[in-house]
Amino acid sequence: METKKATKIFEALMSAERLGIFRLLVKHAPDGLVAGELSRLTGIPKSNLSFHLKAIASSGLVSMEREGRNTRYRASIPLMLEVIAYLTAECCSGSPEYCSQCRTESGIDAGLLPACCENREPQDGEMP
């Protein structure tokens, strides 16, 4: 992932409302939700909701699909996982013990995060 693309994604999630909308869509993946359901579940009026959804959709994190008079919004799970991989790709380089400890303490399923440190080959001059 390019830094420019990651920056656009992080900017799209900069507000509590947008982050909440995205997390709700992740929860309802892969089916997603229509705008009316999103408005009801978040308590955000439809006019404000469309403003936030447009910003999130422009980042690629959410897709839109017309269903008659409604629009269904879906979280892009592959892109979300790509962002996680981008953030953790070089986690604790050179310190696999610390990386392993943080993974354990985070409570995040180990299969979700890349095994960046545990399986990393030592670089020239590093101790195995």
N, C-alpha and C positions, 0 to 999 in steps of 0.2 A: 504494500500500500504506500502510496506517495504521501508525503507530509501535507501537501496542499489538500488532498482528499480527506485526510484525517482531520485537518483543521476545520474544514467545512462541516464535517459530521459533529465535531465537538461544539462548534458554534450553534448548530441546529438544536442541540440539547442543553443550551446554556440556561434556560429558565426552568423553574420547578414545574411549571405547567407542561412544557414540552417533554421533559424527562418523565413525568407521570403518564402522559399520553403514550409515549413510546413503551414504557414498562407495561402498561395495560395491553397494548397491542402484542407485545411479546408473550404475555400471559395467555392471550387468546389466539396464539399462532397454532396452526397455519390458517385458520378460517378468517381471522381478523374481525373487525366490527364495522358497522355502518355508522355514519356520522351521528345519527340520532342516538344510537346506543352509546357512543363515546361521550356525547354531551350529557346524557343522563347519568352515566357512571362517574364522570369526572366533575359534574356540576358546572362545567364551562359552557356559557351560552354559545349557540351554534355560530354566531358571527365571529366571536373571538376564537372559537375552536378551529374554524376554517383558516384563519390567519396562522395559527400555530401548526396545523397540519401541512399547510403549504410550505412552510419553512422546513419542516422535518422531511417532507417528500422531496424537496429540492436537493437534499443531501444524499438521497438514495436509500435512507433507512426505512422509508415507508413507501409502499406502492399504492396506487389508487386504481379502482376498477368500477366502472359504472354498472349499476344493477337497476335498470329501469329508472326510477326517479331518485334513487339513492346512490351514494358512492361508498364502496367498501374499501377500508384501509387495512393493509396488512404490513406487519413488520418484516423487514428483510433479515431473516435469521442468519443466512450466510454472511451478509455484510457485517452484522453485529459480531459474529464470531471472528471475522477478519479483523475488526477493530481490536478485539481482545488479543488476538495473536500479534497484532502490530504493537500493542502496548507492552506485551510480555516477551517479545521475541528475544531480547537481550537481557532478560532479568538476571540480575546478580552475576553477571559474567565473571568468572574466576572465583566465585564463592558458592559452589553448589550446596554446601551445608546450610548456609543462610537461606538460600532459595527453597530448599526442601523444608526447612522449618517454617518459613512464611506460608508455603502451600498448605502445610498441615494446619497451621493456626487460622488460615483464612476460612476454612470450612467449605471452600469451593471444591466441587467434584474434580479430582485430579485429572480425569479424562477430558475435561473442558479446556484446561490450560495446556499450552505446549510444554513438553518436557525439556525446556531449554537448557537447564543446567544439569539435570541428572544424566542426560545422554550426550552432552556436549563433549567433544574431543578436546583434550588440552591443546592449547596453542603453543607455538615455539617458545621455550623458556618457562612454561608453566609446569607446575608439579602435577602429575596425574592424580 
